[in-house]
Amino acid sequence: MTNKKTNNKYIIGLAVALGLPLFCYFIAKALSKDKIHLPNYYIAEGVKKDTINGKIQYDTVYHTVSDLQLTNQLGDKISTDSSLNGKILVFNFFFVNCPTICPRLTSNIGMLQNAFKKNPKLEHSLDTSVQFISITVNPSHDTVPVLRTYADRYHANHDHWWFLTGDKKTIYDFARKELAVIAYPGDGGADDFIHTEKLVLVDKNRKIRGYYSGLDSLAIRKCADDIVLLTMEKEHRK
């Protein structure tokens, strides 16, 4: 009962931050009935066969996102596995000089960041449970100092929202092969360019659990909803 009350506090705080009274109501209602619809898994890679109690069972094997090693806006070399072990991750791609979708996309991620920031009025907070990761697709221009200025412009919390730069091929391979945000092929060379508004939600086990339009307010709300549900997933499955 105590855990359920604590989770309700998380949800109420998030709902207030995002201005989502109905979100709060419906999720709290679902919790009260112990019916939580967890986010789906994405990118099936095969089927696993097991024999349990003499019965053959089949289970879908889903893609596991590989480690990514780049440099953040503070100049720190980071690894999404070792630096962010146990955290839920929200990825997006952008570039600083983008005149079209990126400013709005980044502003919306700022809204998500604010929804999960530490609230002194709550006994517990979700600010350390999720990490927002914005990766530049123009690393030759978007250097560490440039990213620091950009992050400050959007009031990023440098502990919980990273802006990453590094090797272009590494970034583009990660976008295509690990997160699958782009369908068309490319080699990460000088003439290759990625531009997408997608947010990608990755759970603690590095499974992809959601794709959202970073330009759509309803999709942003759904992403926030799913982040909260993922923080309760382990407990719920027990």
PLY file of the C-alpha trace (Angstrom):
ply
format ascii 1.0
element vertex 238
property float x
property float y
property float z
element edge 237
property int vertex1
property int vertex2
end_header
0.00 0.00 0.00
2.86 2.36 0.84
4.52 1.78 -2.54
1.25 2.51 -4.33
0.87 5.80 -2.45
4.46 6.75 -3.32
3.90 6.01 -7.01
0.76 8.13 -6.94
2.88 11.03 -5.63
5.24 10.59 -8.59
2.33 10.72 -11.00
0.69 13.73 -9.42
3.97 15.68 -9.55
4.45 14.78 -13.21
0.87 15.66 -14.09
1.17 19.09 -12.50
4.46 19.78 -14.29
3.00 18.83 -17.66
-0.45 20.23 -17.00
-2.08 16.83 -17.32
-4.95 16.44 -14.84
-6.52 13.65 -16.90
-3.17 11.84 -17.09
-3.00 11.87 -13.31
-6.57 10.68 -12.97
-6.44 7.76 -15.38
-3.06 6.43 -14.30
-3.97 6.69 -10.62
-7.21 4.88 -11.43
-5.29 2.13 -13.22
-2.94 1.78 -10.27
-5.85 1.47 -7.89
-7.08 -1.51 -9.91
-3.56 -2.91 -10.31
-3.93 -2.78 -14.10
-0.84 -1.22 -15.63
-0.43 -1.33 -19.40
3.32 -1.24 -19.85
4.99 0.12 -23.00
5.58 -2.27 -25.89
8.90 -3.71 -26.98
10.27 -2.82 -30.42
12.52 -4.42 -33.06
12.11 -8.18 -32.75
15.27 -10.03 -33.76
14.23 -13.66 -33.42
12.51 -16.28 -31.32
13.97 -18.11 -28.33
12.98 -21.72 -27.62
12.94 -23.06 -24.05
11.71 -26.21 -22.36
10.04 -25.47 -19.03
8.51 -28.28 -16.95
8.62 -30.51 -19.99
6.77 -28.03 -22.18
8.29 -26.21 -25.14
7.82 -22.46 -24.96
8.73 -19.76 -27.44
9.61 -16.18 -26.58
10.39 -13.23 -28.85
13.94 -11.90 -28.62
14.03 -8.11 -28.86
16.90 -5.89 -29.92
19.28 -4.70 -27.20
20.73 -1.23 -27.83
24.53 -1.29 -27.80
26.75 0.98 -25.74
27.44 4.44 -27.13
30.63 6.32 -26.25
30.74 10.03 -27.02
31.51 13.38 -25.35
28.92 15.49 -23.55
28.54 19.29 -23.31
30.80 19.36 -20.24
33.64 17.72 -22.14
33.22 14.41 -20.29
33.75 11.14 -22.14
30.64 9.07 -21.45
29.34 5.56 -22.00
25.59 4.96 -22.08
26.17 1.59 -20.41
28.72 2.28 -17.68
27.92 5.97 -17.09
24.14 5.46 -17.10
23.76 1.95 -15.76
20.26 1.34 -14.42
18.75 4.45 -15.98
15.90 4.86 -18.43
17.12 6.74 -21.52
15.34 9.10 -23.92
17.29 9.75 -27.15
16.85 12.33 -29.88
18.94 13.77 -32.72
19.39 17.45 -33.57
21.90 20.05 -34.73
22.52 23.49 -33.28
22.01 25.54 -36.45
18.77 23.79 -37.41
16.20 26.45 -38.37
13.19 24.13 -38.59
12.26 21.29 -36.24
15.13 21.26 -33.73
14.25 24.36 -31.67
10.75 23.07 -31.01
12.00 19.53 -30.45
14.55 20.71 -27.90
11.98 22.91 -26.14
9.67 19.92 -25.79
12.44 17.81 -24.29
13.00 20.68 -21.88
9.37 20.29 -20.85
9.99 16.60 -20.18
13.10 17.45 -18.19
11.09 19.85 -16.03
8.41 17.22 -15.48
10.97 14.87 -13.96
13.09 17.37 -12.07
13.54 16.94 -8.34
10.55 18.17 -6.36
11.37 18.98 -2.71
7.69 18.53 -1.82
7.79 14.85 -2.76
9.35 12.17 -0.59
10.97 10.60 -3.65
11.78 11.97 -7.08
12.19 10.51 -10.56
14.93 12.94 -11.62
17.65 10.31 -11.21
15.66 7.56 -12.96
15.72 9.00 -16.47
18.45 10.56 -18.63
17.71 12.71 -21.67
20.29 12.35 -24.45
20.38 14.74 -27.42
22.93 13.73 -30.05
24.15 16.15 -32.70
24.08 15.00 -36.32
26.54 17.77 -37.23
29.49 17.02 -34.94
32.05 18.94 -37.03
30.27 22.17 -36.09
28.65 21.19 -32.79
31.74 21.02 -30.61
31.74 20.81 -26.81
31.66 24.62 -26.27
28.90 25.02 -28.86
26.84 22.30 -27.19
27.39 23.84 -23.74
26.04 27.17 -24.96
23.09 25.45 -26.63
22.31 23.39 -23.53
22.35 26.51 -21.37
20.03 28.26 -23.80
17.43 25.57 -23.11
18.13 25.48 -19.36
19.38 21.92 -19.45
20.26 20.24 -16.18
23.78 19.07 -17.05
23.44 16.05 -14.77
20.27 14.68 -16.35
20.26 16.01 -19.93
23.32 15.40 -22.07
24.12 16.87 -25.48
26.59 14.55 -27.20
29.13 14.97 -29.96
31.88 12.82 -31.44
32.67 10.71 -34.48
30.04 11.20 -37.19
30.05 7.59 -38.41
29.61 6.33 -34.83
26.62 8.64 -34.37
25.00 7.76 -37.69
25.52 4.02 -37.24
23.93 4.28 -33.80
20.93 6.17 -35.19
20.39 3.62 -37.97
21.49 0.28 -36.54
20.75 0.65 -32.84
17.76 2.99 -32.63
16.38 2.56 -36.18
15.18 6.16 -36.45
16.05 6.34 -40.15
15.00 3.82 -42.79
17.22 4.91 -45.67
20.86 3.72 -45.82
23.99 5.84 -45.45
27.66 5.60 -44.65
28.10 8.48 -42.18
30.27 10.27 -44.73
30.42 13.91 -45.76
27.29 13.68 -47.91
25.23 11.69 -45.41
22.73 13.58 -43.26
20.06 12.57 -40.74
17.16 14.78 -39.71
14.43 13.30 -37.51
11.96 14.51 -34.92
11.70 11.14 -33.18
12.25 10.49 -29.50
13.31 6.96 -28.59
12.58 5.52 -25.14
15.01 2.83 -23.96
14.53 0.93 -20.72
17.08 -0.06 -18.05
17.80 -3.31 -19.90
18.48 -1.33 -23.10
15.37 -2.50 -24.91
13.52 0.01 -27.09
10.09 0.67 -25.54
8.73 3.58 -27.50
8.97 5.97 -30.46
7.35 9.40 -30.26
7.14 12.54 -32.34
9.06 15.20 -30.46
6.92 17.84 -32.18
3.56 16.53 -31.02
2.28 17.51 -27.58
0.18 14.36 -27.24
3.19 12.20 -28.10
5.28 14.07 -25.53
2.62 13.36 -22.92
2.60 9.68 -23.92
6.38 9.57 -23.54
6.11 11.04 -20.04
3.41 8.51 -19.22
5.56 5.61 -20.42
8.62 6.79 -18.48
6.59 6.69 -15.26
5.27 3.22 -16.08
8.79 1.93 -16.76
9.89 3.09 -13.31
7.23 0.78 -11.88
7.80 -2.14 -14.25
9.99 -4.32 -12.03
7.73 -3.95 -9.03
4.64 -4.60 -11.09
6.03 -7.77 -12.65
6.81 -9.23 -9.23
0 1
1 2
2 3
3 4
4 5
5 6
6 7
7 8
8 9
9 10
10 11
11 12
12 13
13 14
14 15
15 16
16 17
17 18
18 19
19 20
20 21
21 22
22 23
23 24
24 25
25 26
26 27
27 28
28 29
29 30
30 31
31 32
32 33
33 34
34 35
35 36
36 37
37 38
38 39
39 40
40 41
41 42
42 43
43 44
44 45
45 46
46 47
47 48
48 49
49 50
50 51
51 52
52 53
53 54
54 55
55 56
56 57
57 58
58 59
59 60
60 61
61 62
62 63
63 64
64 65
65 66
66 67
67 68
68 69
69 70
70 71
71 72
72 73
73 74
74 75
75 76
76 77
77 78
78 79
79 80
80 81
81 82
82 83
83 84
84 85
85 86
86 87
87 88
88 89
89 90
90 91
91 92
92 93
93 94
94 95
95 96
96 97
97 98
98 99
99 100
100 101
101 102
102 103
103 104
104 105
105 106
106 107
107 108
108 109
109 110
110 111
111 112
112 113
113 114
114 115
115 116
116 117
117 118
118 119
119 120
120 121
121 122
122 123
123 124
124 125
125 126
126 127
127 128
128 129
129 130
130 131
131 132
132 133
133 134
134 135
135 136
136 137
137 138
138 139
139 140
140 141
141 142
142 143
143 144
144 145
145 146
146 147
147 148
148 149
149 150
150 151
151 152
152 153
153 154
154 155
155 156
156 157
157 158
158 159
159 160
160 161
161 162
162 163
163 164
164 165
165 166
166 167
167 168
168 169
169 170
170 171
171 172
172 173
173 174
174 175
175 176
176 177
177 178
178 179
179 180
180 181
181 182
182 183
183 184
184 185
185 186
186 187
187 188
188 189
189 190
190 191
191 192
192 193
193 194
194 195
195 196
196 197
197 198
198 199
199 200
200 201
201 202
202 203
203 204
204 205
205 206
206 207
207 208
208 209
209 210
210 211
211 212
212 213
213 214
214 215
215 216
216 217
217 218
218 219
219 220
220 221
221 222
222 223
223 224
224 225
225 226
226 227
227 228
228 229
229 230
230 231
231 232
232 233
233 234
234 235
235 236
236 237
